[in-house]
């Protein structure tokens, strides 16, 4: 009897437990469909789908369709697809064509309050995701076998519209339903490639202590920077102002902002549109020199030039 019990216990010890199975099973990492941040992408970088009756799987397309109307038009027997009609026609004919669909939204640039802006971003992303999921569910109900991947992204509206941002009527809505980006194909793609990958680097613009005057010795460098930006309209520049630690934090923050602003003015005077130039003020928080020496303070009183 004792031998039987020992044998049974040994057998039980050899059995794989639930934990053993859990450890051995590979769990797929869940990836959020929300692409975070204001993507720097231009309307002109995409072909408008209204020009096509078929689609090139190597291209990415833009459609100015208001995706927020999906759930309402899906209730009708004959939905009013508008500019989205070429897409639906194509999907009905090519019933197994894979598609990546990305509704893109923007928060009105005139909306200043950052906390409220973030609430709007969360609301807009959830709304866009809900609308496109309704479309995919409708397609399944119509027995359309297309494989659809969903992404949702926020874009910088000023950058998206480019020069026309200053020449057309500004949107009044807090949340702007910009449209849809579409990709017909099976390869993984970067929806928002960075134009700044491999971009040139430029020297810092240095300032005398307690001063925000751009010295004439930087004219040649600023000419070169402006010409470089003109070569590729997708590029923009971030100007980060810095200062030494002489003075209060508030004063140094203001001085560093004024320095970045002066460099921005110099680039605008050289023909670079304002929407392609961003500024930040870091004050004395990021020294690269010893503030105890004059040379160190000169090194810290600078504007860093970053292509993005």
C-alpha positions as CSV (number, residue, x, y, z in Angstrom):
1,X,0.0,0.0,0.0
2,X,2.8,2.4,0.9
3,X,4.5,1.7,-2.4
4,X,1.3,2.5,-4.3
5,X,0.9,5.9,-2.5
6,X,4.5,6.9,-3.2
7,X,4.1,6.0,-6.9
8,X,0.9,8.1,-7.1
9,X,2.6,11.1,-5.5
10,X,5.5,10.8,-7.9
11,X,3.1,10.7,-10.8
12,X,1.3,13.8,-9.6
13,X,4.6,15.7,-9.2
14,X,5.4,14.9,-12.8
15,X,2.1,16.3,-14.1
16,X,2.4,19.8,-15.7
17,X,0.6,22.4,-13.6
18,X,-1.6,25.3,-14.8
19,X,1.3,27.6,-14.1
20,X,3.6,25.5,-16.3
21,X,1.2,25.9,-19.2
22,X,0.8,29.6,-18.6
23,X,4.6,30.1,-18.5
24,X,5.1,28.1,-21.7
25,X,2.3,29.8,-23.6
26,X,3.4,32.9,-25.6
27,X,1.0,35.8,-25.1
28,X,0.7,38.3,-27.9
29,X,1.5,41.8,-26.7
30,X,-1.5,44.1,-27.2
31,X,-0.6,47.2,-29.2
32,X,-2.8,50.3,-28.9
33,X,-4.2,51.5,-32.2
34,X,-3.8,55.1,-31.1
35,X,-0.7,56.8,-32.6
36,X,0.3,59.2,-29.9
37,X,1.3,62.8,-30.6
38,X,0.9,65.5,-33.2
39,X,2.4,63.9,-36.3
40,X,4.3,66.1,-38.7
41,X,2.8,65.2,-42.0
42,X,1.5,67.3,-44.9
43,X,-1.7,67.0,-47.0
44,X,0.4,67.2,-50.2
45,X,2.3,64.1,-49.3
46,X,-0.7,61.9,-50.1
47,X,-2.6,61.2,-53.4
48,X,-6.3,62.0,-53.2
49,X,-8.3,58.8,-53.7
50,X,-11.0,60.6,-55.7
51,X,-8.6,60.5,-58.7
52,X,-8.5,56.7,-58.7
53,X,-10.8,53.7,-59.5
54,X,-8.1,51.2,-58.5
55,X,-5.4,51.5,-55.9
56,X,-1.6,51.0,-56.0
57,X,-0.6,48.9,-52.9
58,X,2.7,50.8,-52.8
59,X,1.0,54.2,-52.2
60,X,-0.8,55.7,-49.2
61,X,-3.9,57.7,-50.0
62,X,-5.8,60.5,-48.3
63,X,-9.5,61.0,-48.3
64,X,-11.1,64.1,-46.8
65,X,-14.2,62.2,-45.8
66,X,-15.7,63.1,-42.4
67,X,-15.4,59.7,-40.6
68,X,-17.6,60.9,-37.7
69,X,-20.6,60.3,-40.0
70,X,-20.0,56.6,-40.4
71,X,-22.5,55.4,-37.7
72,X,-25.3,57.6,-39.1
73,X,-24.9,56.7,-42.8
74,X,-24.6,53.0,-42.1
75,X,-28.2,53.0,-41.0
76,X,-29.4,53.6,-44.5
77,X,-29.9,51.1,-47.3
78,X,-27.8,53.2,-49.7
79,X,-25.3,55.2,-47.6
80,X,-24.1,58.6,-48.8
81,X,-20.4,57.7,-49.1
82,X,-19.4,61.0,-50.8
83,X,-15.7,61.1,-51.3
84,X,-15.4,57.7,-49.7
85,X,-17.3,56.0,-52.6
86,X,-14.2,55.0,-54.6
87,X,-12.9,53.1,-51.6
88,X,-16.2,51.2,-51.1
89,X,-16.5,50.4,-54.8
90,X,-12.9,49.0,-54.7
91,X,-13.5,46.9,-51.6
92,X,-16.7,45.4,-53.0
93,X,-15.0,44.3,-56.2
94,X,-11.7,43.2,-54.5
95,X,-13.4,41.4,-51.6
96,X,-10.1,40.2,-50.0
97,X,-8.0,43.3,-50.5
98,X,-6.3,44.1,-47.2
99,X,-6.6,47.7,-46.0
100,X,-5.2,49.9,-43.3
101,X,-7.6,52.7,-42.4
102,X,-6.5,55.6,-40.2
103,X,-8.8,58.4,-39.2
104,X,-6.9,61.5,-38.5
105,X,-8.0,64.4,-36.3
106,X,-6.5,67.6,-35.1
107,X,-7.3,69.9,-32.1
108,X,-7.9,73.5,-33.2
109,X,-4.6,75.3,-32.9
110,X,-6.4,78.3,-31.4
111,X,-7.4,76.2,-28.4
112,X,-4.8,77.4,-25.8
113,X,-5.6,75.5,-22.5
114,X,-3.3,72.4,-22.4
115,X,-5.4,70.4,-19.9
116,X,-8.5,70.9,-21.9
117,X,-6.7,70.1,-25.1
118,X,-5.6,66.7,-23.7
119,X,-9.2,66.0,-22.8
120,X,-10.2,66.8,-26.4
121,X,-7.4,64.5,-27.7
122,X,-8.7,61.6,-25.6
123,X,-12.3,62.3,-26.7
124,X,-11.4,62.6,-30.4
125,X,-9.3,59.4,-30.4
126,X,-12.1,57.4,-28.8
127,X,-14.7,58.8,-31.2
128,X,-12.6,58.0,-34.3
129,X,-11.9,54.4,-33.1
130,X,-15.6,53.8,-32.4
131,X,-16.7,55.2,-35.8
132,X,-14.2,53.0,-37.8
133,X,-15.1,49.9,-35.8
134,X,-18.7,50.5,-36.7
135,X,-17.7,50.6,-40.4
136,X,-15.7,47.3,-40.1
137,X,-18.7,45.7,-38.3
138,X,-21.0,46.9,-41.1
139,X,-18.6,45.4,-43.7
140,X,-18.7,42.1,-42.0
141,X,-22.5,42.1,-42.0
142,X,-22.4,42.7,-45.7
143,X,-20.1,39.6,-46.1
144,X,-17.2,41.7,-47.2
145,X,-14.1,39.6,-46.5
146,X,-11.6,42.4,-46.4
147,X,-8.9,42.3,-43.7
148,X,-8.9,45.7,-42.1
149,X,-6.4,47.1,-39.7
150,X,-7.3,50.2,-37.8
151,X,-5.1,53.1,-36.6
152,X,-6.1,56.5,-35.2
153,X,-3.7,59.5,-35.3
154,X,-3.6,63.1,-34.2
155,X,-1.9,65.5,-36.6
156,X,-0.6,69.1,-36.4
157,X,-3.3,70.9,-38.3
158,X,-1.1,73.9,-39.2
159,X,1.6,71.7,-40.6
160,X,-1.0,69.5,-42.4
161,X,-2.4,72.5,-44.2
162,X,0.9,74.2,-44.9
163,X,0.7,77.6,-46.6
164,X,-3.1,77.3,-47.1
165,X,-3.5,77.5,-43.3
166,X,-2.9,81.2,-43.6
167,X,-5.0,81.8,-46.7
168,X,-8.2,79.8,-46.0
169,X,-10.9,80.2,-43.4
170,X,-9.9,78.7,-40.1
171,X,-12.0,75.8,-38.6
172,X,-14.3,76.7,-35.7
173,X,-14.7,73.3,-34.2
174,X,-12.5,72.3,-31.2
175,X,-12.0,68.8,-32.8
176,X,-11.3,68.8,-36.5
177,X,-12.2,65.6,-38.4
178,X,-9.4,65.9,-41.0
179,X,-10.1,62.7,-42.9
180,X,-8.8,59.2,-43.5
181,X,-5.4,57.9,-44.6
182,X,-5.7,54.6,-46.4
183,X,-3.2,51.9,-47.4
184,X,-4.1,49.0,-49.7
185,X,-1.5,46.3,-49.4
186,X,0.0,43.7,-47.0
187,X,3.4,45.2,-46.1
188,X,4.0,47.0,-42.8
189,X,4.4,50.7,-43.4
190,X,5.2,53.8,-41.4
191,X,2.2,56.0,-41.8
192,X,4.0,59.0,-40.6
193,X,7.6,58.8,-41.7
194,X,10.0,61.5,-40.4
195,X,11.5,63.7,-43.0
196,X,14.2,64.6,-40.5
197,X,15.7,61.2,-40.5
198,X,19.4,61.7,-41.4
199,X,19.0,65.4,-41.5
200,X,21.9,67.8,-41.2
201,X,23.0,69.3,-37.9
202,X,23.6,73.0,-37.4
203,X,25.7,74.8,-34.8
204,X,24.2,76.6,-31.8
205,X,23.6,80.3,-32.0
206,X,25.6,81.9,-29.1
207,X,24.8,85.1,-27.3
208,X,26.6,87.4,-24.9
209,X,25.4,87.2,-21.3
210,X,22.2,89.2,-20.5
211,X,21.6,89.8,-24.3
212,X,19.3,88.5,-27.0
213,X,20.9,90.0,-30.1
214,X,21.8,87.6,-32.9
215,X,25.3,88.6,-33.9
216,X,26.1,89.3,-37.6
217,X,28.7,86.5,-37.5
218,X,25.8,84.0,-37.7
219,X,24.3,85.4,-40.9
220,X,26.0,82.9,-43.1
221,X,24.9,80.0,-40.9
222,X,21.3,81.2,-40.9
223,X,21.4,81.6,-44.7
224,X,22.6,78.0,-45.0
225,X,19.9,76.8,-42.5
226,X,17.1,78.7,-44.4
227,X,18.2,77.3,-47.8
228,X,18.3,73.8,-46.3
229,X,14.7,74.1,-45.1
230,X,13.6,75.4,-48.5
231,X,15.0,72.2,-50.2
232,X,12.5,70.0,-48.4
233,X,9.1,71.5,-47.3
234,X,8.4,68.6,-45.0
235,X,11.2,69.8,-42.7
236,X,10.7,72.2,-39.8
237,X,13.0,73.5,-37.2
238,X,12.8,73.6,-33.4
239,X,14.7,76.4,-31.7
240,X,15.5,75.8,-28.0
241,X,16.6,78.8,-26.0
242,X,19.1,78.5,-23.1
243,X,20.8,80.9,-20.6
244,X,23.4,81.0,-17.9
245,X,22.3,80.9,-14.2
246,X,22.8,84.6,-13.4
247,X,19.4,86.0,-12.4
248,X,16.1,84.5,-11.3
249,X,14.6,81.4,-13.0
250,X,11.8,83.5,-14.4
251,X,14.2,86.1,-15.9
252,X,16.4,83.4,-17.4
253,X,13.4,81.5,-18.9
254,X,12.2,84.8,-20.5
255,X,15.6,85.6,-21.8
256,X,16.0,82.2,-23.4
257,X,12.6,82.5,-25.0
258,X,13.5,85.9,-26.4
259,X,16.7,84.5,-27.9
260,X,14.8,81.7,-29.6
261,X,12.3,84.3,-30.9
262,X,15.1,86.4,-32.4
263,X,16.5,83.5,-34.3
264,X,12.9,82.7,-35.5
265,X,12.5,86.2,-36.8
266,X,15.8,85.9,-38.6
267,X,14.6,82.7,-40.4
268,X,11.2,84.3,-41.2
269,X,13.1,87.2,-42.8
270,X,14.9,84.6,-44.9
271,X,11.6,83.3,-46.3
272,X,10.8,80.4,-43.9
273,X,7.0,80.3,-43.0
274,X,6.2,80.8,-39.3
275,X,4.4,77.5,-39.0
276,X,7.6,75.6,-39.8
277,X,9.4,77.1,-36.8
278,X,8.8,76.1,-33.2
279,X,10.4,77.5,-30.1
280,X,11.0,76.3,-26.6
281,X,12.6,78.1,-23.6
282,X,14.7,76.0,-21.2
283,X,16.3,78.8,-19.2
284,X,19.4,77.7,-17.2
285,X,18.2,74.1,-16.7
286,X,20.6,72.5,-19.3
287,X,24.1,74.0,-19.0
288,X,26.9,72.7,-21.2
289,X,29.6,75.0,-19.7
290,X,30.8,76.1,-16.3
291,X,28.7,79.1,-15.2
292,X,31.5,80.2,-12.9
293,X,33.6,81.3,-15.9
294,X,32.9,83.8,-18.6
295,X,33.6,81.2,-21.4
296,X,31.2,78.8,-19.7
297,X,28.4,81.3,-19.5
298,X,29.0,82.2,-23.2
299,X,28.5,78.4,-24.0
300,X,25.3,78.3,-22.0
301,X,23.8,81.4,-23.5
302,X,22.7,79.8,-26.8
303,X,19.9,78.7,-29.0
304,X,20.0,75.0,-30.1
305,X,18.9,74.3,-33.7
306,X,17.1,71.0,-34.2
307,X,15.7,69.9,-37.5
308,X,12.5,67.8,-37.2
